[in-house]
Amino acid sequence: MSQQATPARPARRGRLARTVPLLVVAWLVLEIWLLTVVAGWIGWFLTLLLLVGGVFLGGTVIKRAGARAFRAAVELSKDPQSAQPQTGTSMTVLAGVLLLVPGFLSDLLAVTFLLPPTRALWRAVGRRITGSVLRSTAPVGADRFADAMRLQEQLRIHRPDGKVVQGEVVDPPAGRGPSGPSGPDTGYRPPIAP
């Protein structure tokens, strides 16, 4: 007599996993439509030149962002205590990648990542989304993005500077605790809250 295992129900896809493919398809349709509209206005040759120019500009933006990040890392390695200003490298690299993608809508979005006022707006949106994901009540394992954000936050809290201090635990001699006789600690301690 053998037992048949009941097939496990597949995990429900999150709202983000359901909407991202639709957003990508809508983005592609908009890019193609805008490309044909612009080509109708200025001609296909100039449209092609603009797309190739965007690719070269994107490569230049990524190269400059990488060089700036490297200089900041070298400076930080020379003087770890110096307060380094944020270089904004991740936003600049994302703008460069969007410039590399052929299309005018992605180029327009890339420009918003490069200009300081809209860059600050994108940072605020990113912080808000990250905060809502961290406060998410989804159980662990249900949402991979939320799990990754929680893990990153835990790592940042527990090792803010990455330094490890070597040491050992020293118990006081029996009966000579700082507040009198020592024994098992059975008193109530409130939970640690963030």
C-alpha positions as CSV (number, residue, x, y, z in Angstrom):
1,M,0.0,0.0,0.0
2,S,1.6,3.3,-1.1
3,Q,0.5,6.8,-0.1
4,Q,0.0,9.2,-2.9
5,A,1.4,12.7,-2.2
6,T,-1.0,15.5,-2.9
7,P,0.5,17.9,-5.4
8,A,1.5,21.1,-3.8
9,R,-0.3,24.2,-4.8
10,P,1.9,26.7,-6.6
11,A,2.6,29.8,-4.7
12,R,0.4,32.8,-5.6
13,R,2.1,35.4,-7.7
14,G,2.4,38.7,-6.1
15,R,0.8,41.8,-7.5
16,L,4.2,43.0,-8.7
17,A,4.9,39.8,-10.5
18,R,1.5,40.0,-12.3
19,T,1.8,43.6,-13.4
20,V,5.4,43.8,-14.5
21,P,5.0,41.8,-17.7
22,L,2.0,44.0,-18.7
23,L,4.0,47.2,-18.0
24,V,6.9,45.9,-20.1
25,V,4.6,45.2,-23.0
26,A,2.9,48.6,-22.7
27,W,6.3,50.2,-22.6
28,L,7.4,48.5,-25.8
29,V,4.2,49.4,-27.6
30,L,4.6,53.0,-26.6
31,E,8.3,53.0,-27.6
32,I,7.5,51.6,-31.1
33,W,4.6,54.0,-31.6
34,L,6.7,57.0,-30.5
35,L,9.5,55.9,-32.8
36,T,7.1,55.8,-35.8
37,V,5.7,59.2,-34.9
38,V,9.1,60.8,-34.6
39,A,10.3,59.1,-37.8
40,G,7.2,60.5,-39.6
41,W,8.1,64.0,-38.5
42,I,11.9,64.1,-39.1
43,G,12.5,61.1,-41.3
44,W,13.9,57.6,-40.7
45,F,17.6,58.6,-41.3
46,L,17.6,61.3,-38.6
47,T,15.6,59.0,-36.3
48,L,18.3,56.4,-36.7
49,L,21.0,58.9,-36.0
50,L,19.3,60.0,-32.8
51,L,19.0,56.4,-31.6
52,V,22.7,55.7,-32.4
53,G,23.6,59.0,-30.6
54,G,21.6,57.9,-27.6
55,V,23.6,54.7,-27.4
56,F,26.9,56.5,-27.5
57,L,25.7,59.0,-24.9
58,G,24.6,56.2,-22.7
59,G,28.0,54.5,-22.9
60,T,29.7,57.8,-22.0
61,V,27.4,58.4,-19.0
62,I,28.1,54.9,-17.7
63,K,31.8,55.3,-18.2
64,R,31.9,58.7,-16.3
65,A,29.8,57.3,-13.5
66,G,32.1,54.3,-13.1
67,A,35.2,56.6,-13.0
68,R,33.5,58.8,-10.4
69,A,32.6,55.8,-8.2
70,F,36.2,54.5,-8.6
71,R,37.6,57.9,-7.5
72,A,35.3,58.0,-4.5
73,A,36.3,54.4,-3.5
74,V,40.0,55.3,-3.8
75,E,39.5,58.4,-1.6
76,L,37.5,56.4,0.9
77,S,40.3,53.8,1.1
78,K,42.9,56.5,1.8
79,D,40.8,58.1,4.5
80,P,38.0,55.9,5.8
81,Q,36.9,58.5,8.4
82,S,36.3,61.2,5.8
83,A,32.6,62.1,5.1
84,Q,32.1,61.3,1.4
85,P,29.2,63.0,-0.3
86,Q,26.9,60.7,-2.2
87,T,28.0,60.3,-5.8
88,G,24.6,59.3,-7.1
89,T,26.3,56.6,-9.2
90,S,23.4,54.2,-9.2
91,M,21.0,56.8,-10.6
92,T,23.5,57.8,-13.2
93,V,24.2,54.2,-14.3
94,L,20.5,53.6,-14.6
95,A,20.2,56.7,-16.7
96,G,23.0,55.4,-18.9
97,V,21.4,52.0,-19.3
98,L,18.1,53.7,-20.3
99,L,20.0,55.8,-22.9
100,L,21.5,52.6,-24.3
101,V,18.0,51.1,-24.8
102,P,16.7,52.2,-28.2
103,G,13.7,54.4,-28.0
104,F,12.7,58.0,-27.1
105,L,10.6,57.3,-24.1
106,S,13.5,55.5,-22.3
107,D,15.7,58.5,-23.3
108,L,13.2,60.9,-21.7
109,L,13.1,58.9,-18.5
110,A,16.9,58.8,-18.5
111,V,17.0,62.6,-18.6
112,T,14.8,62.7,-15.5
113,F,17.4,60.5,-13.7
114,L,20.2,62.9,-14.7
115,L,18.7,66.3,-13.8
116,P,19.1,67.2,-10.1
117,P,15.5,68.2,-9.3
118,T,13.9,65.1,-10.8
119,R,16.7,62.9,-9.4
120,A,15.8,64.1,-5.9
121,L,12.2,63.2,-6.7
122,W,13.1,59.7,-7.9
123,R,15.2,59.2,-4.7
124,A,12.2,60.2,-2.6
125,V,10.0,57.8,-4.5
126,G,12.6,55.0,-4.1
127,R,12.8,55.6,-0.3
128,R,9.0,55.6,0.0
129,I,8.7,52.3,-1.9
130,T,11.6,50.7,0.1
131,G,10.0,51.8,3.4
132,S,6.6,50.4,2.4
133,V,8.3,47.1,1.4
134,L,10.2,47.0,4.7
135,R,6.9,47.6,6.6
136,S,5.2,44.9,4.6
137,T,3.3,42.3,6.6
138,A,3.8,39.6,4.0
139,P,5.2,36.5,5.7
140,V,8.8,35.6,5.1
141,G,9.2,33.7,1.8
142,A,6.0,35.1,0.2
143,D,7.5,38.1,-1.5
144,R,11.2,37.8,-2.6
145,F,11.6,41.5,-3.1
146,A,10.4,42.2,0.5
147,D,12.7,39.5,1.8
148,A,15.7,41.0,0.0
149,M,14.9,44.4,1.3
150,R,14.5,43.1,4.9
151,L,17.8,41.3,4.7
152,Q,19.6,44.3,3.4
153,E,18.2,46.4,6.2
154,Q,19.2,43.8,8.8
155,L,22.8,43.7,7.4
156,R,23.0,47.5,7.5
157,I,21.8,47.6,11.1
158,H,24.0,44.9,12.4
159,R,27.2,45.8,10.6
160,P,27.0,49.5,9.8
161,D,30.8,49.9,9.2
162,G,31.7,46.2,8.6
163,K,34.2,46.2,11.5
164,V,34.4,43.1,13.8
165,V,35.7,43.6,17.3
166,Q,37.3,40.4,18.7
167,G,36.6,39.7,22.4
168,E,35.4,37.1,24.8
169,V,32.6,36.8,27.4
170,V,33.8,36.9,31.0
171,D,31.3,35.8,33.6
172,P,31.7,37.3,37.1
173,P,32.6,34.7,39.8
174,A,29.7,33.0,41.4
175,G,28.0,35.1,44.1
176,R,29.9,38.3,43.1
177,G,27.7,39.8,40.6
178,P,27.5,43.6,40.3
179,S,24.1,43.7,42.0
180,G,24.6,41.0,44.6
181,P,24.3,37.2,44.4
182,S,24.2,35.9,40.9
183,G,22.0,33.2,39.7
184,P,19.9,32.4,36.7
185,D,18.3,35.6,35.2
186,T,14.6,34.9,35.3
187,G,13.3,38.5,35.3
188,Y,11.1,39.9,32.6
189,R,12.9,41.7,29.7
190,P,10.9,43.5,27.1
191,P,11.4,42.5,23.5
192,I,13.8,44.5,21.4
193,A,11.8,46.7,19.0
194,P,13.1,48.6,16.0
